[in-house]
Amino acid sequence: MTFLRILFLLSLTACAQHKDVVIDELKVSETFIQQGAANVDIHWWQSFNNAQLTQLVAQGLNDNLNLKSEDLRLKSSKITAEISGATLYPDLKLVASGTSPFDDFGHVKSASFGVSSSWELDIWGSLAAAEDKAYWEYQGKQALYRAKANLVAANVTSAWLGIVSEQEKKKVLAEQRQRTKDALTTITRRYAMGKNSVTNIWQQQKLLKTIEVQQEKNLTNLFLHQQTLALWLGIPTQELATVAFNTLPSLPEIPNTGIPAQVLKHRPDIEQALAKIKAANESLSIAIAAQYPRITLRANYSTSSNSIKDLFDDWQGNLIASLTMPLFDAGKTQLVIEQRQLALKALMFDYQQVWLQAIASVNQVLINEAQLMKVASNLASQLDLAKRTEKLTIIKYLNGKTSYLELLKAQESIFSIEQQCIEANKKLVINRVLLYRELSHGSFSVANKTTTEYMGESS
């Protein structure tokens, strides 16, 4: 009885051995460099208002092979956490045996039957720490899963935007080719009338060939984007449904990025870094607990007899308490503690670095957007001026008031700027995708549903 009292008193001190880790308060920026007003739905790709894009992202989140494999690993990690929790409770086993001689097989000479149980008392909290460690490792894998889900959504969107932009280029190149052919017809007719040189025809033919080369390049890029999209959807390229012709979507209003400390704390990489700290802290608790005695209780209740008919007549039971305590291990236990303390401190620095990188990444995307908007606006103005210049140059050329070289220069200028405008608008929209990805916590995925409405809110 005295022994049991001692065990009870020791168990009351168990929680004292486990201390939660304290992370130094992070000094982060109070605002991002740019702030919008739009609330962004957690399904951020819907901001582009395209039903086909919405369907493709849903397909990617459901069918992407990497995401499926990560989902299974996540479920396996959850089971591991549950297994760790089972060690806190006693087990119960059924034990039965019988002996039969070889020369009289079938005749039971002796038999035994009973139940046994064992239970390690978690006096120092090591078993609870192991359960918590497995839990935080599961949380880390869950964050990793959400990061990959967010990556799938972003890459499906970017591949779709690539296809759309190449389709738009395809249309523009076809129009350029037709305009060039029409101009070639006019130049050829004027040459027959003796109004220009044959070199004008050659120059126009050269321009036509240049456009045809760009058309071939356009078809190659279109196929590459289709292949990329199929890869992220987890299907062969030939099974990819035809992407309907679309123009690049207009840029949605810039989102309300909010306060970094509130918005970014649910980012998968930040939550994963925090989970690593928590798991390392539990590993340290396990190492500390290894210095102290381990007490295990074992009990059995059984019966045995040389006759089966008398097997259940006589039952015996006993309770065994055992204690294991390290006495000498050449300092190994203490070294393990020091090692895990250092690993924990290193992870704390990593956590702070992840925060700084997250804020810097959002700010960099915002800076890029401001720059890309200026480029797109400037190219739009250049295109307007180039069209007016080409129109006036054609009139002057037909009236013999300017040379063919001026007309060729005007044509080449407008052809180049038209394609640059499409590329600039694509970069601008893809940069917005990057901003959504930087702010998103990825809880929209199939295996991790959430009721969160906005990216900046808690999941």
Buried (B, 14 or more C-beta within 10 A) or exposed (E): EEEEEEBEEBBEEBEEBBEEBEBEEEEBBEEBEBEBEEEBBBBBBBBBEBEEBBEBBBBBBBBBEBBEEBBEEBBEBBEBBEEBBEBEEEEEEEEEEEEEEEEEEEEBEBBBBBBBBBBBBBBBBBBBBBBBBBBBBBBBBBBBBBBBBBBBBBBBBBBBBBBBBBBBBBBBBEEBBEBBBEBBEBBBEBBEEEEBEEEBBEBBBEBBEBBEEBBEEBEEBBEBBBEBBBBBBBBEEEEBEEBEEBEBBEBBEBBBBBBBBEBBBBBBBBBBBBBBBBBBBBBBBBBBBBBBEBBEBBBBBBBBBEEEEEBEEEEEEEEEEEEEEEEEEEEEEBEBBEEBBEBBEEBBEEBBEBBEEBBEBBBBBBEBBEEBBEBBEEBBEBBEEBBEBBEEBBEBBEEEEBBBEBBBBBBBBBBEBBBBBBBBBBBBBBBBBBBBBBBBBBBBBBBBEBEBEBBBBEB
